[in-house]
């Protein structure tokens, strides 16, 4: 194989890795806690499922886990059991989990399909439909799934993008709840 073919193959392989593994290139910044940043609210939700509309001022004094997800994202589906486990374990201790369903594709905007997915997946915590990406944009989010932890005073103190680091996320939840 000629040098040019090797160079083209190497460039194609590098590009494929860059596209397939975006979290590896930015994982340090994506997982770095956001120091004392005020949390954005949930204004702009097109609909609420499993709950009446929520607001951050009404949640003051609670620890809030905000998870951006979409029902057709395989990575979101892999993270979901861990998010549900945190909800099951710590809701009684003051943790509020809010799923923010921000569609990647047009068909994910269908409320009936989302309601069915929520039932099928066994999601019992509040879910905000974010069809217009208003909550997504307010958080400056760029990835599915993404988790933001908000302390009792309403500040984002931790975020994680993608799968993994479940123990670290739980440790942060426990710390914020005073259970560390």
C-alpha positions in Angstrom: 0.0 0.0 0.0 1.4 3.4 -0.9 2.2 6.2 1.6 -0.8 8.2 0.4 -3.2 5.3 1.1 -1.8 4.9 4.6 -2.2 8.6 5.2 -5.8 8.6 4.0 -6.6 5.5 6.0 -5.1 7.0 9.2 -7.0 10.2 8.7 -10.2 8.4 8.2 -9.6 6.2 11.2 -8.8 9.3 13.3 -11.9 11.1 12.1 -14.1 8.1 12.9 -12.7 7.9 16.5 -13.3 11.6 17.0 -16.9 11.3 15.9 -17.6 8.0 17.7 -16.0 9.0 21.0 -16.7 12.7 21.6 -16.7 12.3 25.3 -13.1 11.2 25.5 -11.8 14.4 24.0 -13.6 16.6 26.4 -14.2 14.4 29.4 -12.2 16.5 31.8 -14.1 19.6 31.2 -17.4 17.8 30.9 -17.0 16.2 34.3 -15.4 19.1 36.1 -17.8 20.6 38.6 -19.1 24.0 37.7 -18.1 26.2 40.6 -21.0 27.9 42.2 -22.9 28.5 38.9 -26.5 29.4 39.4 -28.7 26.7 37.9 -31.1 27.5 35.1 -34.7 26.8 35.6 -37.2 24.7 33.7 -38.8 27.6 31.9 -39.7 26.6 28.3 -40.8 23.1 29.0 -43.4 22.3 26.4 -45.1 19.8 28.8 -44.6 18.0 32.1 -45.1 14.2 32.6 -45.4 12.4 35.9 -45.7 15.8 37.7 -47.2 19.2 37.6 -44.7 21.9 36.3 -41.7 22.3 38.6 -39.6 25.4 39.3 -36.2 25.8 40.9 -37.4 28.3 43.4 -40.0 25.8 44.6 -37.3 23.2 44.9 -35.0 25.4 47.1 -33.7 23.3 49.9 -33.7 20.1 47.9 -30.8 18.5 46.0 -31.8 18.3 42.3 -30.5 15.9 39.7 -31.3 17.1 36.2 -30.7 14.6 33.5 -30.9 15.5 29.8 -31.9 12.5 27.8 -33.9 11.4 24.8 -35.9 8.2 24.3 -34.0 6.9 21.2 -30.5 7.5 22.6 -28.8 4.2 23.4 -26.3 5.9 25.8 -29.3 7.5 27.6 -30.9 4.1 27.9 -27.7 2.7 29.4 -27.6 5.5 32.1 -31.3 5.2 32.9 -31.0 2.3 35.4 -28.4 4.3 37.4 -30.6 7.4 37.4 -33.6 5.4 38.5 -31.6 3.7 41.2 -30.5 7.1 42.6 -34.1 8.2 42.6 -35.2 5.1 44.4 -32.4 5.3 46.9 -32.4 9.0 47.8 -35.8 10.5 47.0 -36.8 10.0 50.6 -33.7 11.9 51.7 -34.5 15.0 49.6 -33.2 14.2 46.2 -35.4 15.4 43.3 -34.7 13.9 39.9 -35.9 15.7 36.9 -35.6 14.1 33.5 -35.4 16.7 30.7 -36.4 15.0 27.5 -34.8 17.1 24.7 -35.4 15.4 21.3 -32.6 14.8 18.9 -34.9 13.8 16.1 -38.3 15.2 15.0 -40.2 12.0 15.8 -39.0 12.2 19.5 -41.2 15.3 19.9 -44.3 13.0 20.0 -45.9 13.2 23.5 -47.8 9.9 23.1 -44.6 8.1 22.2 -42.8 9.7 25.1 -45.5 8.8 27.5 -45.3 5.2 26.3 -41.5 5.2 26.7 -41.8 6.5 30.2 -44.3 3.7 31.1 -42.2 1.0 29.4 -38.9 2.2 31.0 -40.5 2.5 34.4 -39.6 6.2 34.9 -41.6 7.5 37.9 -39.9 10.9 38.5 -40.9 14.2 36.7 -40.0 14.6 33.1 -40.0 17.9 31.3 -40.5 17.8 27.6 -38.1 20.2 26.1 -39.1 20.1 22.4 -37.9 23.6 21.7 -34.5 23.1 23.4 -35.1 26.0 25.8 -34.0 24.2 28.9 -31.1 22.6 27.0 -29.9 26.0 25.8 -30.4 27.6 29.3 -28.0 25.0 30.7 -25.6 25.4 27.8 -25.9 21.6 27.4 -24.4 19.9 24.3 -24.7 16.2 25.0 -27.0 13.2 25.7 -27.0 12.0 28.4 -25.8 14.8 30.7 -26.4 15.0 34.4 -26.3 18.2 36.5 -26.4 18.2 40.3 -27.9 21.3 41.9 -27.3 22.0 45.6 -29.9 23.1 48.1 -29.1 26.8 47.4 -29.8 26.4 43.6 -26.2 26.2 42.3 -24.9 23.6 39.8 -22.0 22.0 41.6 -21.4 18.9 39.5 -22.0 17.7 36.0 -21.3 14.5 34.1 -21.6 13.8 30.4 -22.1 10.3 28.9 -22.0 6.9 30.5 -20.0 5.8 33.5 -18.6 7.3 36.7 -21.8 6.1 38.5 -20.0 5.8 41.8 -18.7 9.3 41.5 -22.1 10.7 40.7 -23.6 8.8 43.7 -20.9 10.1 46.0 -21.7 13.6 44.9 -25.4 13.0 45.6 -24.6 11.6 49.0 -22.3 14.5 49.8 -25.0 17.0 48.9 -27.6 15.2 51.0 -25.2 15.1 54.0 -24.8 11.3 53.8 -21.1 11.1 52.8 
